[in-house]
Amino acid sequence: MTIAKIPGSLWPYFQEYDPQSLDCNQDADLIIQRTLEYGGWEEIRWLVASYGTERIRKFLRLHGERLLSAPTFIFWRKLLGVRRWRRSPFRKEARQVWPF
């Protein structure tokens, strides 16, 4: 799968990286996370055209709750029809009371 380079309008959200040197296959989770969190509709269109909805849904199921803000995660989960995620060790860990 050939993925076009990250659009210039998203570069401000990759300040700690060189956007030109990111590998769109290897760094897919990072790119999907930043685009869903901060991208506008043009960037979302690029994301869907580049990765496809199934790859984005997979990201939401596996990493969305942990890597996206709660409102962003819920919005995209509902918009893309991602069913309730499976119980993960992160979910249980997040609900535990801080022991100190």
C-alpha positions in Angstrom: 0.0 0.0 0.0 1.4 3.4 -1.0 0.5 6.2 1.3 1.0 9.8 0.3 3.2 11.9 2.6 1.6 13.7 5.6 -0.2 16.9 4.5 1.6 20.1 5.3 -1.4 21.3 7.3 -0.7 18.5 9.8 2.9 19.3 10.4 2.4 21.6 13.4 1.0 18.6 15.3 4.3 16.6 14.8 6.6 19.2 16.3 8.8 16.6 18.0 9.3 14.7 14.7 10.4 15.5 11.2 7.1 14.9 9.3 9.0 14.3 6.1 11.0 11.4 7.6 8.0 9.6 9.2 7.3 6.3 7.7 3.6 6.2 6.9 3.5 2.4 7.4 5.7 2.1 10.4 4.4 5.2 12.2 0.7 4.6 11.3 -0.6 4.7 14.8 1.1 8.0 15.5 -0.2 9.5 12.3 -3.7 8.2 12.8 -3.8 9.5 16.4 -2.6 13.0 15.6 -4.9 13.3 12.6 -8.0 12.1 14.4 -7.2 14.4 17.4 -6.2 17.6 15.5 -7.1 17.2 11.8 -9.8 19.1 10.0 -12.1 17.4 7.4 -9.5 17.7 4.6 -6.9 15.9 6.7 -9.5 13.3 7.7 -10.3 12.7 4.0 -6.6 12.2 3.4 -6.4 9.8 6.4 -9.3 7.6 5.1 -8.0 7.6 1.6 -4.5 6.6 2.8 -5.3 4.0 5.5 -8.9 3.1 4.9 -11.7 2.9 7.5 -10.8 -0.6 8.6 -7.3 0.4 9.6 -8.6 3.4 11.5 -11.2 1.3 13.3 -8.5 -1.1 14.3 -6.5 1.8 15.8 -9.6 2.9 17.7 -10.2 -0.6 19.1 -6.6 -1.2 20.1 -5.3 2.2 21.1 -8.0 4.8 20.8 -9.1 4.9 24.5 -5.5 5.3 25.6 -4.1 7.6 23.0 -7.0 10.0 22.2 -8.8 12.4 24.5 -12.1 11.0 25.8 -14.3 13.3 23.6 -12.3 12.6 20.5 -12.3 8.8 21.1 -16.1 8.7 21.7 -16.8 10.9 18.6 -14.8 8.7 16.2 -15.9 5.5 17.8 -19.5 6.4 17.2 -19.0 8.0 13.8 -17.1 5.0 12.5 -19.4 2.4 14.1 -16.8 0.8 16.3 -18.6 -1.4 18.8 -17.8 -1.4 22.5 -14.2 -2.3 22.8 -13.1 -5.5 24.5 -11.9 -5.4 28.0 -8.2 -4.5 28.0 -5.7 -4.4 30.8 -5.4 -0.6 30.2 -9.1 -0.1 30.9 -9.0 -1.9 34.3 -5.7 -0.1 35.2 -7.3 3.3 34.3 -10.2 2.8 36.7 -8.1 1.8 39.7 -7.7 4.3 42.5 -4.2 5.7 43.0 -2.8 3.7 46.0 -0.7 6.6 47.4 
